[in-house]
Amino acid sequence: MDQGHFDYRVVSEESDDLDFKKLVPCPHCKKPIPQDATMCLYCGQESVWRKKSPWVTIVVALLIVALLILFLGSS
C-alpha cells in the first residue's frame, strides 16, 4: 500500500451486532450507548468499563469449598 493512499477494503469493520436493548451511560458524556460499544456514539471517547475484580470470585469460591469440606467432614 502506498503511503499517500488508504485502502478501505483492508480495514476490518467493527461488528454491527451492537445490542441497543442494553444501554448504559457513557462514562464521559453520560448519553446512552450500547453496553458492548467500544466507543461512544456521541462524544467519540473510548468506552473503558471497569472489570470486576477476580479476587471477589476467588474468595467466594474458597468460601464455598471450605463450607463443603466442613459440611461433608462433619457427617
C-alpha positions in Angstrom: 0.0 0.0 0.0 1.3 3.4 -0.9 2.0 6.0 1.8 -0.4 8.5 0.3 -3.4 6.2 -0.2 -5.6 4.4 2.3 -7.3 1.2 1.2 -10.7 1.0 3.0 -11.1 -2.6 1.8 -8.2 -3.7 4.0 -9.7 -2.3 7.2 -11.9 -4.7 9.1 -15.1 -3.1 10.2 -16.5 -3.2 13.7 -19.3 -5.6 14.2 -22.8 -4.2 13.6 -24.2 -6.6 16.3 -24.4 -3.9 19.0 -27.2 -4.6 21.4 -29.3 -1.4 21.7 -31.6 -3.1 24.1 -29.0 -2.9 26.9 -28.0 0.8 27.1 -25.6 2.2 29.7 -24.5 5.8 30.2 -21.2 6.8 28.5 -18.6 7.4 31.2 -17.7 10.7 29.7 -20.9 12.4 28.3 -23.5 10.3 30.1 -25.6 9.7 27.0 -27.0 6.2 26.5 -24.8 3.8 24.4 -24.9 0.1 23.9 -23.2 -1.9 26.7 -20.8 -3.6 24.3 -19.8 -0.5 22.4 -16.1 0.2 22.3 -16.5 4.0 21.9 -19.3 6.5 22.5 -21.5 7.2 19.5 -22.0 10.8 20.7 -18.7 12.1 22.1 -16.3 9.7 20.4 -14.5 8.8 23.6 -13.4 5.3 24.2 -15.7 3.3 26.5 -13.5 1.8 29.2 -15.6 -0.2 31.6 -14.2 -1.3 34.9 -13.8 -5.0 35.0 -14.9 -6.9 38.1 -12.1 -7.9 40.3 -11.2 -11.6 40.1 -10.4 -11.6 43.8 -14.1 -11.5 44.7 -14.7 -14.6 42.6 -11.7 -16.4 44.2 -12.8 -15.5 47.7 -16.4 -16.7 47.2 -15.2 -19.9 45.6 -12.8 -20.6 48.5 -15.6 -20.0 51.0 -17.9 -22.4 49.2 -15.2 -25.1 49.1 -14.5 -24.5 52.9 -18.2 -24.8 53.7 -18.4 -28.0 51.6 -15.4 -29.5 53.4 -16.9 -28.6 56.8 -20.3 -30.0 55.9 -19.0 -33.2 54.4 -16.4 -33.7 57.1 -18.9 -33.4 60.0 -21.3 -36.1 58.6 
